[in-house]
């Protein structure tokens, strides 16, 4: 940050190595002869800071300065306070809580990652016509304590209103019992302006219900799992304490805190007894939907309690809506989980004793994130932290900022975020400077992995997370899924070496471009030699392995066709239930639709059984879960200890909703040329996608009505689009310029009139309709488990379900009813 600093960091004499220390209050009085032409305050802290000037808060942001790699990059916030400066006596001050810098952070339970006490940096600049006066933090500030007692991001905040030093931030306050501030050693070269939007209160939610639990305490349901805190209004006697306990889920009407692990998520407020009191915590946030209120004076009503949503104040840029309400709720859940996990850094979860910037989560989710919100600020700053940590430590940490006690070995999907995230942002925004700023980090990671390859170019050694949280992985080994971890690693390396080769060419790094292109060829050849048969079958043939091989362009054209067939077969064998984890989930629907199996992709997308994309929605989820079965069908919490109900990674399927169901994607980086190619399927009769690109809003809306398709497209100024008209009888493709365009035509194929089946329809015909055949085989298997219905045999061309019923011993009327329902003939037996 280019600025002349005269202020220095200051601190208190108290060490904060143990939890429960009260927040530090700082103040300094000063006098001005006349109001300045302009007044600006620059402030940051080691801890969380709330600046005050003449009795009022400065700014509307919270949890400032957020979380960065503090030793390398400490964000400074600047505020215009011209209107708050008075002629004569003034007071500047701040309250500091422990936050990420001092408090307990990470699942290892450690505190003091950056310091053992708080540090305040504040510089007030008063500009006059002929000079500038500067008031900066130094030993002339005094420090004390007040009403803000224990304050922890994980455990919550305690506030005793009786202890508030009333008027501490106003002239005339007696601070004779406060002590002089002490110098605090911190390198001013770390001070930066990050460009990230501040963390703010972005929304308020009223209760949807208030019920009493068995102990007689009100339990408030806000109807939505959020990151934030509660604002409470009350009247009572001095010394009465109200306790707020937060949770994501209820069990039998009681808070279930299993998903919090050791995070207490408990706030306490002690009343001063001076009329109506309103309180909201300053230095904490929680992940919650439900709040139990204990000790409330009187009867709690919906007017007395409000949920305040808190996250980085990003601009929304992407929307999706369809005719399927479960799908709409899934998309809404994705949006909420992103909001809840972009609190300064992109985290894994907002509720438990973790909340770390896991690299794998954001790498899996990045294309969706960049569509839904303008993430240039948040993720640009985060990538700068990643690069700073990487330079210092010699590796890409698994979490950024890095607070883990052990080094991070290079891993696919996690560490290679240093390459794929800049590429994703370049694809979204078309700004080559994104790549330039990250190039050192990108190339350093690839060069490191290159030294770890075997003689053939295969990444076959070292720790890997693999297809993390594959639903078939052992509960105590989430990395132990069906897909070989080193196959996953080598597949992702095929992607990232191609990305770094393209980046080098764009940046004019000719020598690097040649080297990385050769490396990309080498690792792709090694993958194909090790894992791919000439026909396109894969060793360790799982849904994830096939999806990665298809989407990362590892196979030749003929092999890709065969791999798509095998993928569709495996997805069908799994009953269109999910069988992928973090690595495979973002790509499975894309791989299916890309290889001509759109119907299978829709069956996978719209399945509601456990595990599936829509199963959590049927269980009342309002955010994306960490595990496909974080809540089991019987309503119990998955007992693995990793059961967050607010993790965005598995919501990466929303990228397919935007690009394939909605049909909007960039044909070149930044959407200057876009591809509009919606592909209707499943039971959807309409869908709309809207995206505010860097050139302006683009939208696609299609609907099917009475065997006609209506398509409306909006293309922003300065751009053009290739429009592939869905289900058009002539396969029409149109090239259009900026503006609004509409088409209406009779349709053919998958979206045309629904075919009617009967009990006399041949099995082979039924089997060609994947949705119907799935229903038929499920109905048959319910009565005869393990006995297959074979539609591939020659006689299946003439055998019908009625004939099956006649020849299967023990066929019951109930079986006939279920089969008739499967072919859409309910009630016709």
N, C-alpha and C positions, 0 to 999 in steps of 0.2 A: 504494500500500500504506500503510495507516494504521498507522504505527509510529514510535516515537521512536528515532532512531538516534544513538548516541554514537560508534560505530566510524566509521572513514574508510578509504577504499581505500588500499592500500599496494602497492608494487612492488619490483622489483630494479633495480640500476643498469645491467643489461645490456639492450641493444637486441636485438630478435628480428626484424630485417628480413630476415635470411637464413635459409634452412632449416637444420635440424640443431642448433638450440640445445637444450641439456638442460633438462628440466623444472625449475621453481623450487620449492624446499622452503622453507616458512616454519614457524617455531615460536615459542612463548612459554611460559615456565614461570610458574606462579602457585601460590599457597598459599591454602587455605581452612581455617578453624579447625574447621569442622564440615560435615558433608554437608548440602547445601541441601534444602529441601522439594521444590523442582523446579528442574531445569536445562534450558535450551533454547538450542540454538545455531542461529543464522541465518547462512547463508553463501551467497555467490555469487562470481563471478569474471568477469573479462575473460579468456577462455580456458576451460579445463575444470578443475574443481576436485574433489579428493578430500580431504575433511576427516578429520582424525585427532584422537583424544583418548585420552591415556594408553595408547598402544600399540595401539589398535584403530581400525579405520575407523569413521566415523560414517555411518550410513545404508546402504541396500543399492542405491541408484540408481547409475547410471553416466552418463558423458558429461554431467554436470551443469555448468552450468545449461541445457543444451540450446541451441537456436539461436532467438533472437528478434531483433527489430529493436533491437539493444542500446542504441542512443542514446536510444530512446523507451521501451523496455520491457526491463528486465533482471530475470530471474526470481530470486527469493530462495527458497531451500529452508530449511525449519525442521525441527529434529529434537529429540525429547525425549531428553536424554542424562543424565537424573537418575541412572540406575544406573551411569554411567561416571565419575562424580565421586567422588574419595576425599578423606577428611579428610587434610590435610597437603599434600604436594607434588603438583602436577598439571602436565600439559603439553597445550596445545591447538596444533594445527598444520594444515598443508595442503600438498598437492602440486598444482602447476598446470601443465597442458600447453597447447599453443597452440590447439587446437580450431578452431572456425569464426571466432573473433574475430581471430586473429593469423595462422593458417596459410593455405596456398594453398587458395582456394575459387573454384569457377567455371571454366568452360572457357576463360576468357581467361588463366588462369594467374597471376593476381595474388594477392598476400598482403597482410596488414596492412589489411584492410578497415575495422577499427574501432580498432586501436591498434598500436603498434610494440613493446609489451612487455606482460607479463601484469599484471593487477590482481587483488588479493584483497580481499574484504570479508567480515569475520567478526565476529559479535557473540554472545558467550556471556553469557546472563543467568542469574544464580544467585539464586533466590528463597528468602528466609527468612521466618519468620513476621512479622518487623518491618521488613525492608528488602530491597532488591534490589541485588546487586553486578553490575556489568557489566565484562566484559573484552572490549575491542574492538580490532580491528586498528589499529595506529599504529606509530610508529617504535620502540617497545619490542620489536617482533617482530624476530627475526633471520632471515636468508635465506641459503640455500646451494644446493648441487646434490647429486644422488645417482645412483642406478642408472638412472633413466629418462633416456635420452639423447634422440636425435632422436625426435620424435613428431608424426605428420602423419595427418590423417584420410584422405588419399589415398594416401600413400606408405608408411605403416606406422610401427611403433615399434621402437626399439632399446633394449635393457635389458642393462646390464652388472652382474650381481649382485655382482661384486667391489667395485663402487663404492658400494654401499648403505651409508649412514651408520647402522649398526645402533644401534637405540635412540634415534633422533633424535626420536621422538614420545613418549619416556618421561622422567620425572624423572632427573636425574643425568647426562644427556648433555652432553658438553663441546662447546659451540657457539662456543668462543672464536675459531675460524677463520672462522666465518660473519660476515656483515656486517649492519649495521642496515638494516632495510627503509626505503624512501623513500616519501614521499607520492605518491599517484597521483590525478590530477584526473579525477573522474567525478561527474556530477550525481546525487546521491542521490534526486532526484525520479523518476528512471527506475526505481527499484527497485519491483517489483510481485510479487504472488502471482498467477500466471497461471490457476490452476485446472486446468491440464493435468496428466495423470498423468505421473509421472517415467519416464524411460527406465531400463529394468531388463533384467537377464538373465531371459528368460522361459521358456527351454527349453534342454535339452541334448540333443545328438544324438551317438550313437556311430557309428563308421565302419560302412559296409555292406561295404567292401572296402578292402584295402591292396595295391597292385600296385607293382612296380618299373618305372621308366621306363628308357629306353635308357642313361641315365647311371648307373643303379644306385641312384637315390634312390627311396625309397617315395613313392607318390602315393596320398593318402587320398581316398576318395569317401564323402561323408557322405549321399549319396542325395537331397539336397534343396538347392536354391539358397536361401541365407539372407542376412540381414544379421547380422553378428556378428564373432566372432573365435574363435581356437583356444586351448584350455588344454592345456598340455603338461606331462607328468611325465617326469623323467629323472634319471639319475645319471651323473656323468662327472668329468673332471679340470677344475680351475680353468683358465679361459681358453679352453675349447672353446666354439665358437659354433654354435648351431643356427639355421638360416634357414628361415622358413616363407614360401612363395610361394603366393598365392591366385589362383583363376580360376573362372569360371562353367562352363567347358566344356573337354573334352579333345579333341585331334585326334591320332589314332594313338598314344594313350597318353601324350601330352605335354600340359602345360598350354598352352592357347591363350589368350593375353592380349589379343587384338584388341578384345574388348568393354570392356577397361579403359581404352583409349586411353593417356594418359600417367600414369595412376595406377599406382605401383609395387606397391602392395598387398603389401608385403614386411615381415615382422616378424623381428627377430633377437634372440636371447637368448644371452648369454655366461655360462657357469656360474661359480659361485664355488667349486665342488668340495666343498661341505659336505654330503655325504650326498644323500638324495633331494631334488630341487628341483622345485617346481611353479610354473608361470608362465602368466599370462594378461595380455595388454596392457591398459593402463588407458585410454589416451587416443586410441584409434583403433577403427574397425570396418571391415569389408570386406563386399562382396557376393560370395559364392562358394559353390561346391559342392565344389570340389576343392582340396587343399592338397598341394604338394610339400614334403617335409621333407628338408633338406640338412644334413649334419653331425651327425645324431643319434647320440649315443654308445650303441652296442649295436644291438639289433634292435628296431625300433618295432613295438609290438603295439596292438591295438584298445583295450587298457586304458590306454595311455599318452597317448592323444590324444582330445580331446572338442571338438565344435563347440558354441559357446555362442551362442544366438540372442539378439539385442539389438534392442529397439524400445520405443516408448512402451507402457506397461503398461495398455492399454485393456481394457475388459471386453467379451468376446465376446457378441454379441446375435443373430446370425443363422446359420442352418444350412440346407443343402439336400442332398438325396440322391435318387437316382433309380435306375431299373433299368438305365441305360446307364452302364457303367463309364468310358467315355471322357468323358462329360458330367460325371460325378462328379469325375474328375481335373481337368477344366477348372475346375470350381468350387473345388477345393482349390488350384489354381494361382492363382486370383484372390485367395483368402484369404491365401496366402503372399506374394504380391506386395504386398498392402496392408500386411501386417505389416512386410515388409522396407523399405517406403518411408514408414512412419510412425515415423521416428526423430527425434522432436522436432517436425519439420515434415513436411507431406505433399510428398514429393520425387518427382522423375521416375524416379530409379534410385539404387541404393545402392552401385554398384561402381566407376563410372568417374570421371573428373576433371570431375564436374558436380554431381550430387546437390543440385539446386536445387529450391526450392518453386515449381515452374512452375504458374501459375494455370490454364492450359488442362487439364492432366492431372487436377487435382482437380475441376475443374468438370464434366468429362465423367464422372468416376467417383463423384461425391458421393452420388447416391442409393444406389449399391451399398455405399459405405463406411458410410453411416449405418444401413444394414440389418445389416451384418455386425458392427459394433462400436459401442460408445458413443463417439462422436467429439465430443461437446459440449466436452470439455476441450481436446483438441488443436486442433480446427478453430475453436473459439471464441477461443482464444488467437491462432491464426494470422490470423483475421479482424481481431482488434484490431491486430496488426502491420500488416496491409494498410491499415487505416484510418489508422494513424499515418504510414505511408510516404506514403499518398495526400495527407494534409493537408500534409505537409512539402514534397512534390515537385510537387503539383498534378496528378498522374495516378496511375492504378492500375498499379503495376509488373507486368511479365510474370512476374517471380519475386519471391517474398516469403519471407524478407527480401530486399531488393534489393541485389545486389552487382554488377549490370551497370554498365558504364562509360558507357552511352548511355541517354537517356530512352526510355521505352516509350510508343509511340503507342497510342491506344485501339483494341482489337481484339475481335472477336466470339469467344466461348468462352473467351478468355484474360482480358481485362480485365473482362468483364461477370460474372466470378465474384463480384465485389463485390455483385451483385444476386442471382444465381441460387443461390449457396451459402447465404446466409442464408435464402432461401425454401425450399430443400431441407431445411435443418435445422428450420425451423418446421414444415414438412409432416411430418417424422419425429417431432418431440418435442412439437408443439403449444404451444410456449412463445413467446408474443408478444414477450417481452423480448428474444429473439434478434433479432427484427426491429428492435426499438427501439434496441438497441445499435448496429446496423449502418445505421440509417436515413440518417444524415448521409452515410456513404460511398456507399450505394446511390443516393441521390438526386443526389449530386454527379456520379457517373459518368453517369447518364442525362442530366442537364442539359448536361454537356460534349458528349456525343454529339449531343444535339439541335442544338447550334450548328453541327455538321458536316454536317447533312443538306442535300440539295439542295432546291430550291423546292417539290418535290412530297413531300418527306419520305423520300427514299431515301438510304440510306447507301452512296454509290457512289464515294467517294474515300478515299484513304489506304491505308496498308499493312494487309494482313490475312493471317493464317496460313491461312485457308481450311480445306479439308478435309485437314488436316495428315496426311501419310503415307498418303494414298490409294495403294493398291498399284500404280496405274498412273502415279503421278507419277514424273518423272525422278529418278534416284538422287541427282543433285546439286541437286535442287530439290523438297524434300518438300512445299512449299506449292503446287506446280504440278499439282494433280490435275485431274480431269475437271470438277469443279463450280466455276463462277465464284465467285471469292472474295467479291465484293460481294453476290452472291445469298446466300451463307452469312451474311454480316454482316447483311443486311437481314432475313433469316429469324430469326436470333437476337435481333435488336432487337425483332421482333414479340413474342417470348417475354418478354424482360426488361422491356419497357414495360408489358406486362400484369401482370407480377409486381410492379413498383413501384406500379402503380395499386392493386392489391389490398392491398399493404402500407400505402399511405397511408390507405386506408379503415379498415383494422384499427387503425391507430394514431390515428385521429381527425383526421388531417391533411386536412381537407375541401377546402381550396383546392388542395393538391397532388393530391389524389385526382381532382378534376375535370380539372386540367391534364394529369396523366399518362394519364388515361383517354382524353382527346381526342388526346393524342400517340400512344397505342397504336392508336387508330382510324386516325390519319393514316398511320402507318408500315405498317400492314396494308393499307390502301388503296393505298399507293404500291407495295408489293410485288406486289399482285395486278395493278395496272395495268402494271407493268414486266415481270413474269415469267409470269403465268398467263393462259391463254386462257379464254374463257367455258366451254369444255367441260371444263376441268380439266387440260389438257396444260400443261407447263412449258417455257419457254425454257431452254436448257441442261439438257435433261431427263436427269438422272443419278439414280442410286439415292439419293445423299445429298440432292439437291435435293427429290426427291419425299418422302422420309422426313421432312425438316424441315418442309415445307409441311403435311404431314398431322399430325404430332405437335404442331406449334405452333399448330394451329387457325387456319391462315391461309385455308383454303378453305371454301366453303359446302358443304352436304351433298352436292349433286349432283357438284360438282367433286371432292370427296374420294373418292367412289366411283370416278370415272374415274382419278384419280391413283393409287388403290390398284391398279387394273387395270394401269396402265402400270408401276407399281413391280414388281408380280409378273412382268410380262413381261420387264423388264430383269434382274431377279434370275435368272429362268430362262435368259435369253440368256447370262448369265455362268456358266452351268452350276452355279448355286448356290454359286459361289465368292465370296468376299468382294470387294467393289469399293468399300469405304468406308474413310475414315480416322477421325481423332479426332472430327470433327464429326458424321459420319453413323452411325458404328457404334453409339452408344448408342441409336439410334432406329429402325434399319431393321427389326428383328424386331417392335418395337412397332407400327410403321406397317403392316406386313403383317398382323398379327393383328387390328389395329383395323379394317382395311378388308375383313375376310372372307377373308384369304389365309393362314390358319393353316398349311395344308399346306406352302405355300412357305416360311413362316417356319421350320418344323421342318426342311425340306430344307436351308435355309441354315445352321441351327444345327448340324445333324448331319453336314454335309459334312466329309470328311477330306482332300480334295486341297488342294494349295497354290495360292492362299492360302485359308484357312478358319479358323473358330474352333477346330476340332479338329486341324488339321494339326500345330501345335506339340506337341500331346499325343502324336500318333503318332510324333513325333521324340524323345520322351522328356522333354519340357519339364516342369519342376516349378514354374514360375512363368510369368507372362504376358510375352510378348516385346514389344519396342518396335515392331518391324516384323513383318508377317505372315510374312515369310520371313527372319527374322534368321539362321536356319540354313537353308540351301537343301537341296533334296531329296538332293543329292549329299554332304551333310554338311559343306560348306564354309560359313564365316561370310560373310554378306552384306558386301561390301567397301565399303559406303557410309561407314563411320566412325560411323554411328548405328545400332548393333546391340545395344543392351542386351537382355539376356535376362531382365530383371526390371523391367518397366514396367507399371503397373496399368491405364493408360487404356483399352486395347482390351479389358480384362476387364469393361467396363461392361455387357456383355450379361448378366451375372449378375443385373442388376436385372430383366430379363425372365424369367429362371429363377424368381426369387422371386415375381413378380407374376402371371405368366401360366402357366408350367408348374406351379409350386407353387400359385399362385392366391391369394396373400395381399397385400393392399394397403390403405392407409388410405383410407376414404371421406371422412374429414375429418381435419384435422391432428391428429397425436398418437394416432391409432388409437382414439379414443373410439368412433367408428363405423367399422367396417371392411368391406371387400368381400372376399368369399371366392368366387373364380370360377376354379378350375383348368380348364385347357383341354388335355386329353390329346392327344397327336399323335405323329408319327414312329413309332419302334419302342418307345416307352416303355410299360411295363405298370404302373409305379407311380412315385410321387414323393412326397416329404415335405418340407415347409418349416416351420421353427420360428423364431419371432422373439420375443425378449424386448422387448416394447413398454414404454413408460413406465408402463403400467397392469398389467404382468405378462406372462407367456408366452402367446403365441397359436400355434396350429399347425394345419396342414392336411395330411392324408395321404390319398391316393387310390391305388387299385389296381384293375386290370382282371383278372378271372379268370373264364374260362369264360363269356364274354359277359355278365358281371355287373360292375357298378362298385360298389366299396365306398368310402365317403367318411367320414372321421373328422375332426372339427373340435373345437378347443378355443378358447374365447373367454374372455379374462380378465375378472375382476371389474370392474364399473363400466363395461363396454363392451357393445356389441351389434354384430351383423353381418348383412349381407345375403348370403345364400348362394345362388349360382347353380349349381344342380346340373349337373355336366358330363354331356353326352350323355344327358340324361334324356329319355325318349320324349315327355313332356308339357311339356318346357321348364320344369320346376318351379323356382321361386324362393322361398326361405324366409327369413323374418326371425326371428333367434334372439337370445336374451339370453346372458349369461355362463354358462359351463358347458361340458360335453362333449356333443357331438351326433354321431350316426351315421346314415348312410343306406346302403341296399343295394337295387339295382334292376337289372333287365335294361336293357341299353343299345342304342342305335340310332345310326346315322350313322357318323362317322369312326372311332370306337373299337370298333365292332362287329366281328363275325367277318371275318377276312381274305378278300377276294375272290380266287378262283383264276382265272388267265388261262392261255390256251394259245396255240399258234401259229396257231390259227384264230379267235382273238378279233379283231374288227374294229379297225383302227387308231384310229378315233375313240373307241372304248371305252377302249383302252389310254391314249390321250392325256388322258382325264379323270382318270387316276390319275397325278399328277405324278411320283411317285417311280418308278413303272414306266416311264412314257414317257421319263423322263430316262435310265434304264438302257438302254432300247431305242435311243434316238437316239445315245447314246454308243457302244453296241456297233456300230451301223450305221456311224457316223462313223469308227470305228477302221479299217474295211475300205474305206470309200469317203469319204475326207475331202472335205468341201465339198459333198457330195451330200445334200440334205435329204430327210427323210421328212415328207411333208405330211399332217397329220391334219385339216386344215381344209377340204380339197376335198370336194365332195359324194360322190365315189366312196369316200372313206375310211370311210363307214358300212358298206361291204360288203367292202373289201379287207382281207385279213389278212396276217400276216407270211409264211405259207406261200405266198400268192399273190405277195408281193414277191419271195421267193426264186426262184419259177418264172420271173419276168419280168425280173429284173435280170441282165444279162450278167456273167459272171464271178463269180457268187455261189458261195462256197466252202463246203465242209463246216464250216470253222472259223467262218465267219459264222453259219451255222445254229446251231452250238453256242453262240456268244455271245448270239444272240437268244433262244434257249431259256433260257439262264441269266438273261437280263434279265427274262423273264416268269415265272421260277420253275419252269422245266420242265427243269432240268439232267438230262442222261442219258437223255432220252426221244426222241432223234433216231432 
